[in-house]
């Protein structure tokens, strides 16, 4: 199993890439001495176009809902 560790900074960067026009929506991280791994993000609409999202812990669901509200507010402030 390949383990990938992302910092909060990496996660926030990926979140921004989802909103950034023209972004490749990916970061490349070293994976051992000779390999690299590409981490790609996609919108919920892209991922869940053909299926429903799976369940998450209720506290995680609440957190995601709150973060979506915050992101919507920030997006409107930038416009």
N, C-alpha and C positions, 0 to 999 in steps of 0.2 A: 504494500500500500504506500502510495506517495502522500506524504503529509505536507501541506502547504500552510504556512503561518502568515496571516496578514495582520498588520498593526491597525490600530484605529485610523491612523493617517492613511494607510493603504485603502481601507474600507471607505473612508470619506472621499478619497481621490476617485475611487471607482464609482461612487454615487454621483459625483460631479460629472464624470465622463458620460453617464447616462443622459444628462441634461445638456451637455456641451455639443453644439452643432459641429459636425465634421470629425468628431472624436472616433478613434478606432475602438474605443471602449474596451481596452485591454491594457494590462501591464505585464511585463516579463520579469520573472524572478529567477535567480539562480536555483538549480536543483542538483546539488552535489558538485563534484569537481568539473564535470564537463557538460552537464545538461542544463537546460533552461526549461521553464514551464510558462506557458502563456495563460493568464487568467482573464477571462472574458466575461463581461456583464451584458445582460439583455434586459429589456423592459418586461414588466409583467405581461403586457399585451402580447409580446413575442413568445414568451415562454408558455403562457397558459392559453394560447389561441385555440388549442384542440383538447384541453383538459382542464379540470379544476385543480387549484392548488391543494396540496395536502395539508393536514392539520398541523398546527404548531402548539406549543405550550400556551395556555391562556394568557399568561403574562407577556409572552413574546408577541402574541396577537395584538394585545393592547399597545405595546411599545411600537409595533409597526404602524398601527393606526394613528398614534400620536405623531410619529415621525412623518407620515404622509401629510398630515395637517401642517406641520412645520414647513415641509418642503413646498407645499402649495402656497403658503404665505410668502416664503422667500422668493418663489418664482414670480408671484404677482408684484412684489416690491421691485424686482429687477426690470420688470416691463415698463 
